[in-house]
């Protein structure tokens, strides 16, 4: 293992030296956990193509999807150390480095997808700029974001209120913010990595989970879940981050070109998520899922009240940042 770690560090150093020297073949490894068909996977592939084109092939990006380079924790550590140069995941995945960054994934804080993108723009968001300063000290910088759509609840039974989930084991993304949110749902938070989620649902380790519709469809969760509650509790926006030493080794022109590509792809991801939601609802209905909306008695306000109270209790330091986020036009 030690030998393997040394090889990884040597490879990362070689890339860093090449970039710092202004080489015309800077190669960046970009890791994420998304499955084929998910918006985040489309985003990463298109961003890689765009970056190569925008930099005249001076910067090339090889994407490793579907946890090929490890789970979320391994990916974040890899980017921090430089053995992986880029990655993306929920903002909260960086909370081990700077706890407050998780605020950008907090439930019920964005008015809509456009607001979520505006509030997470590294160039213009005061809250994100302040947090980025702290992340840079840890060797990581957020340089973009992805909109995946609203997150909704799937289960093996009808869910209309938090009481319906009371005392039941429910999948939580293995991050503190999600554990807090699932408590707000009234359920028992049970951390499960995304790669293990279908099996955990099939075997009853958890009876429900929450994710954007693109993920539910692309992972065929309809095969192990019967109901979909359209809670829209979280606007799913992911952070795109880079190793700071690698980033500073690029030229100013290369950084500007990459930032422009990522910003354009963020807007495309929002459009894709918006366009696909109604189609995905119909598709999942066609696959046999029962969809529950406010028209069928889903009490979104009950979820908002309980979840927001739980987050406020568990993360009191979020209050000022949430105010800044909500003030973004």
N, C-alpha and C positions, 0 to 999 in steps of 0.2 A: 504493500500500500504506500509506503514511504517513497519507494522508487517511482511509482505511478504519479504521486503528487509532485515530485521533483520534475518529471517529464512534462507535466501539465504547466508548471510554473515556467520552465524553460521555453515551452511553446508560446506561452502568453508573453514572455519577455521578448521573444523574437518578433512577435507581431507588434508589440509596443515600440521596439526599436525601429522596425520598418516604417511604422506610421510616423514616428517622431522625426525620422530622417527624410520625410516627404516622399517616400517610395511610391511608385505608381501602382503598386499591387497590394494595398492594405486589405487584408482579409479579416473580416469580422464574423465570429461565430455568434449566432442569434438563437437563443433557446426559449421555448415556451411549452406549456403542457396541453395546449388545445388540440382537439381531434380534427380529422379531415371534415370539411364542410362547415366548421364553425367560422363565424365572422372573424375571430382573432387569427385564425389560420390563413384565411384569405388575405387579411390585412398584412401579415408578416411576409407572405410570398410576394404580394404586390409592392410592399415597401422595399424589399430586397432588389426587385427589378428596377424600381424607381431610383434607388440610391445609386446603383451601378450606372444607369443612364445619366443621372444628373451630375455625376462626378467623372464622366467620360471613362468609366471603368477603373478609375483610380482607387475607389473604395468598393470592394465587393463584399456581399453579405451572404453567408450560407446559413439557411434556417434549419433548425433541428426541432421539429414539432413533437407533440405527443409524448412528452417527458423522456425523450431519447437521451438527454444529458442529465437526467435525474428529476426528482420532484421539485416542488417550489423552493424549499429551503436550500437544496443543493444548487439550484439555479441562482438564487440571490447571492449565496456565498461565492459561487463561481464568478459572477459579475463583479462582486466586491474585490475579489482576489485578482481578477483579470484572466483567469483560465477560460471564462466565457466573456465575450466582450459586450454583448447586448442581450436583453431579455424583456419579456413583458409578463405582467400578471396584475392582479388586484393591487391597488395602492397599499392595502394593508399588509401585503407580503413583505414590505420594506419596514414594517413597524418594529422589527427587532433592531433595526439601525436607528430609526427615529420614530418613537411611538406615535407622535401626533399625525404622521402621514396617513394613518388609517382613517382619519376623518373624511377623506375623499371617497371612501366607500360606505360612509354612514348611511343607514336607511332613511328614507323620507326627507332628504335635504335638498334634492333638486326638483325644480318645477317641471322640467322636461329634458329631453336629450340634448337640445341645443344649449340649455343652461348648464348641463353637466360638462359639455365640452368647453364652454366659455370659462367656467370656474376651475377647470383643470388645464388651462393653457399655460405652459411653462413661461411663455413670453409676457403674458399680461396679468395673470392671476396673482394678486398680492399674497394670498395665503400660501400658494404653491411656491412662489419665489422665496418666501421666508423659510419654508421647510426644505427647499432644495439647497439652501445655504448650509443647513445642518447635514443633509445627506452627502454633500460634497466632502465634508470632513471625514465621512466614513468610506469615501472612495467611490461613491455612486452618484449619478445625476439623472433626474427624470428629464427626458428630451421630447416626449410625445405622449399621446394617449389614444385609446381605442374605445369606441362605443359599441357595446355588444347587445344593447337592448335592455328592456326591463326584466328584472328577475321575478319569477313567479313560483308558487309552491306546487309541487306534485306529491301525491300520496296514494295509498291503497284504499282510501275511503274519502267521503265528502268532507271538505274543510270549508267552513263559513266564518268561524270566529276562532280566536285563540283557545277558547275552551275545548274546541274539537281536537286540539293537539296536546292537551294537558296530560302530562305524565308519560308521553310516548317518546321513544327514542327517535330523534330526527337528525339527519346528517348536518353537521356544521363543517364548513371549510375550516381546516386546522389552523385558525387564526383567532386571536382573542375577540376581535370585533364580531365575528360570526357567532362565536359561542355566546356572546352577550345578546345578539339579535335573536338567536334561537330560544334563549331564555325568555325574551320578550314575547316570542310566539306562544309561550306556555309549555314548550316541549323540553325534553331532556337532550341537551347538546351532545352529539356523539361525533367526534372528529373522524372523518374518512377522507383519504386522498382521492382525487378525482378518478385515477386509474382503477381504484378498487370499488368505486361507487355502484356500478351495476350489480356486482356480486353481493355487496352489502345490502342492497335493496331486495335482491332475489332471495337471499337467505334470511331476511328479517332482522338483520343486525340493526338496521334503521327502517322505519316505515314510510319515510318521506324525505324530501330534499327540496332545495330551491335553486333555480338557475334560469338564465335566459332561454327562450324557446328554441333558439338555434342550437344550443347545447343539448337540450332535452331531445330534440329531433335527431341531431347528428350522432348522438350516443344511443339512440333507440331506447330511451328510458320508458317509452310507452309500453315496451314489452314486459316491464316489471313494475309499472305504476298505472293505476286505473283512472285517477282523477287529477285535474289541473285547476288550481284556484288562481285566478288572475289578480293577484294582490299588487303587482308592480311595486313591491316594497323598496326596491333598490334599483336605481338607474345604473346598470352595470358598465362602469367605465374603468378601463385598465391603464396602468402606467407603463410606458415604454422607457426603459432605463439603460444606461451605458456605464461602463467603467470609466471613471473620471480621468485617469491617466491616459487611457486610449483616446478619450474625447479631446483632451488638451494637446495630444500629439498630432491631431488632424489640423489642416490649415483652416484659417477662418472661412475661406470660400467653401471648403468641403463641409464644415459644420453648418454653414448657412444653407447649403444645398440639401443636406440631410434633414435639417429642421423643416424646410419647405416641403419636402416629400412626405415627411411624417404628418405634417399639418394637413396636407391635401388628403392623405389616406384616412386621417381622422374624420374629416368631413364625409368622405365616401362611406366610412363605416357607419356613421349616423344615418345616412340615406339608406344604406342596405338594411340596417336594423329596422328603420321605420317602414320601409317598403315590404319587408318580409313578415312582419308580425301577424297581420291579418291572414296571410297565406299559410303561415305555420299553424295558426289556430285551426284552420280548416283541415290542414294536413293531419294534425294530431287527432282531431275528431275522427277523420277517416281511418286512422289507425286504431280507433276504438276507445280513445280517452274521453271522459266526461268533463266538459269545461264549465266551470262555475264562475260567473261574473256577479257584479252588484245586482244585475237584473234577476239573478237566481238567489239573491239573499246574502251574497258575500259582504261581510261587514269590514270594509277596508279601514274605516275610521277607528274601529276597535283595535286593529293591528297597529295602526299608526300611534295611537295613544299609549298602548302597552310597550311597544318596541322603543318609542322615543323616550319613555320614562326609564326603561332599563339602560339605554345607552347613556342618558344623562347621569344616571347613578354610577355606572361603571367607568365612564370617561368624562369626569367633570371638567377636565382641561380642554375638551372639545368646544366648549360653549362659545368662546371668542372667535375661533376659527369658523364655526358654523355660521355665526353672524356675518363674517366676511364673505363666506360662500353665498349665503342667501342674498347679499347685497349686490352681487355681480349681475349686471344686466344681460 
